Amino acid sequence: IISYVLSFDCIFTEYSKAKNTIITFDCQSRVADIKENSQCELERIYDMKLDDFLKFANRGNIRQIRKNWSQEKRTNNGYTIDYILEFSYFYSLLLTADKMQLIDETPDLPSQKPSFAVEKYKNHVREELLSKNPLLEKSHIFNIREQIFDELKKELQSIDLKSESFFSINIPTGSGKTFLAYYSALYMANKLEKKYGYAPDIVYTLPFLSIIDQNYRELANIVKYNQNSEPKDTEILKYHSLSEIKYESEDKYYENYDARFCFDNWQSKIVTTTFVQLFNTIFKIGNHSIGHRFHRIVNSIIILDEIQEVDEKYYPIIRQFFNKLASEYNVKFIFVTATMPILIDSHELVPNKKTYFEDLNRIKICNHLSESSSLDNFGDLLLEDIEKRPDKSFLIVLNTIKTSKDIFELLQENTDRQCVYLSTEIYPKARLEKIDFIKRSEENLVVVSTQLIEAGVDIDMDVIYRDFCPLDSINQTSGRANRNGKSEEPSEVHLYRLKDENTGYYYHNYIYPPFLIDITQDILKDKNIVEEKDIYSLNEKYAQNIMKKVSHDISTEISKHIQVLDFKKLRNSFELIDNKDIPKHDVIIEADSTCSSIINSLVHLHNNWKENKTQWEYNFEIKNLFRRLNQYKISINNKTYSSLHDSLQEIKGFDVEYLPKNCDSTQLYSEERGIILDNSQIEIF
């Protein structure tokens, strides 16, 4: 510990050289200050004598450590990932220790949950479903879920947690992967505790906010069913940009700074969060607002659900970091998907996965890609099919907001069916409410959406129409059809290649990298019908072709930043959600009285906080208010922003704009279809 602490002097000295700035840490004056003022207090805090440490901290030893670092740098042609992770780990420990001194009481985390709690709740859900619909027992997918779970349980007994770190659950959509992932992680945690004396924390990550709440509710139900009480934040914690900052242990409710620290520091046995939060924790090195929780992933089990959503260009650098985290920091990884990419070699926890893929017949993909189609022609055939089949629900997935709005308005005006619209122009709170409505509805709805409906959104539709896209997106969209195998006949997933008549471009050109489109076209050519049993082999071919063609430039660039310890460029190079080429403006939609109340509270707090609040209390309330306000936030492009600009208002005291409910008696926003403008601009996503 002494040598690592002193190494910080060397790290920052080398970093300052690279940045042509002067950063110095005078250890000798600090040692003298500790001896004179605080040695006794520090020895009581750490329950150890510091004489040896303070004796060691002299100029000669510091010079030798610096020499060792410089020598390593010359030997290895620059710094390596090992140094980056060492820095992150100890920086995290030091930051956390520093922040913890401000907390009245550090929370005690409970024991990790037993894996049988997942199975017990799963069986309860199964029995409830059978009691409502006994015919489900004959359902093929219903029984396949049980077979997969039993196979996974058996396979887990054979894993070697001393030598193995990477595991995968690659199963068809609708096979109960959430239960499988939590069971696997808890089984590993229980086994590690029994064998090695520690129970790892679990970090469950997902790509999108729209499925975080769904996953967390499932986890909360598991815990609640097994212990007959609501789980505390020390047991399970939901962490993302819309989560309210709150924290409660078994015997204490934390407030203000204490709550914020425990929340941001992931003080919980199971954390449910996003890919962005996980990868920021790993790659945003030197950012103190994120870096203090890095040590929480050491010795942990990390689940990456829908791993295929990670951009392939980052695979090489992610692979390097994951391998080091596994070998040096004892991290275990579980990858979950229906379309497993070739990210890293892993132990498959459902070895007979191919059998399950090939044994299903829930869908068939109908390939209409031989000719392009205009949006008008596409709309006409939709109207005809919807009119012809009133007993079927429909999902239409488009590549741009503009095309999705055009099709939605066409269907809404020309059919008597209930139509539901989803895109990122619908603010998050309303979006989640719509998804929940779709799941619960007993009507044969017509849903029009952009690709946000794809991964992990648990809805079950009869017929799907999809504008052309890469194969992994086709698979994910197909997973929303006949998900529970209710129909004996396979549901249809129709693929069309829609062309913008004004520009001559295909709409997929605005969204997806050309090489992914080319690979998909090559795989699907001459295949008029693709049955579900064929999808597994097509996915394998797709993944292999991607690894041959994907560019490694960004991973190489990040490696160069690591070699010279350029933390700023390293942080900026890894952006899981990259909007650099698509300028966006964040706007709040004042959609209801709750949103209005939040805006009023922000203004009032800004004007009056000095009267009865400390700086900590003020910051805490402001941060929580903005997290609640984010439920009404959308991102729009430059042209839409310019059209709305004169109607936008600014929240006084903050650099935040919102669209008022009433704009000179003109309606500019509809919860039904988003921004209302005569705007031909194509918006991405």
Salt bridges, closest charged atoms under 4 A:
ASP9 OD2 - ARG66 NH2 2.59
GLU14 OE2 - LYS17 NZ 3.81
GLU14 OE1 - LYS73 NZ 3.83
GLU43 OE1 - LYS49 NZ 3.85
ASP82 OD2 - LYS324 NZ 3.19
GLU119 OE2 - LYS153 NZ 2.78
GLU128 OE2 - HIS124 NE2 3.69
GLU146 OE2 - LYS122 NZ 3.14
GLU146 OE2 - ARG126 NE 3.36
GLU155 OE2 - HIS347 NE2 2.67
GLU164 OE2 - HIS347 ND1 2.64
ASP201 OD1 - LYS269 NZ 2.87
ASP201 OD2 - ARG296 NH2 2.80
ASP213 OD1 - LYS238 NZ 2.90
ASP213 OD1 - HIS240 NE2 3.73
GLU230 OE2 - LYS224 NZ 2.85
ASP233 OD1 - LYS246 NZ 3.24
GLU235 OE2 - LYS113 NZ 2.47
GLU248 OE2 - LYS232 NZ 3.48
ASP264 OD2 - ARG260 NE 3.59
ASP305 OD1 - LYS177 NZ 3.10
GLU306 OE2 - LYS177 NZ 3.44
GLU348 OE1 - LYS353 NZ 3.50
ASP359 OD2 - HIS140 NE2 2.98
ASP385 OD2 - ARG389 NH2 2.77
ASP406 OD2 - LYS402 NZ 2.78
GLU409 OE2 - ARG673 NH1 2.44
GLU425 OE1 - LYS405 NZ 2.54
ASP436 OD2 - ARG440 NE 3.04
GLU454 OE2 - ARG466 NH2 2.66
ASP458 OD1 - ARG483 NE 2.99
GLU492 OE1 - ARG389 NH2 3.00
GLU492 OE1 - HIS494 NE2 2.75
ASP522 OD1 - LYS525 NZ 3.16
GLU531 OE1 - LYS533 NZ 3.64
GLU532 OE2 - ARG362 NH2 2.69
ASP534 OD1 - LYS533 NZ 3.38
GLU557 OE2 - HIS561 NE2 3.44
ASP566 OD1 - LYS19 NZ 3.86
GLU575 OE2 - LYS284 NZ 2.90
ASP578 OD2 - LYS313 NZ 3.89
ASP586 OD2 - LYS633 NZ 3.99
ASP592 OD2 - LYS429 NZ 3.34
GLU621 OE2 - LYS613 NZ 2.52
ASP646 OD1 - HIS645 ND1 3.77
GLU683 OE1 - LYS584 NZ 3.45
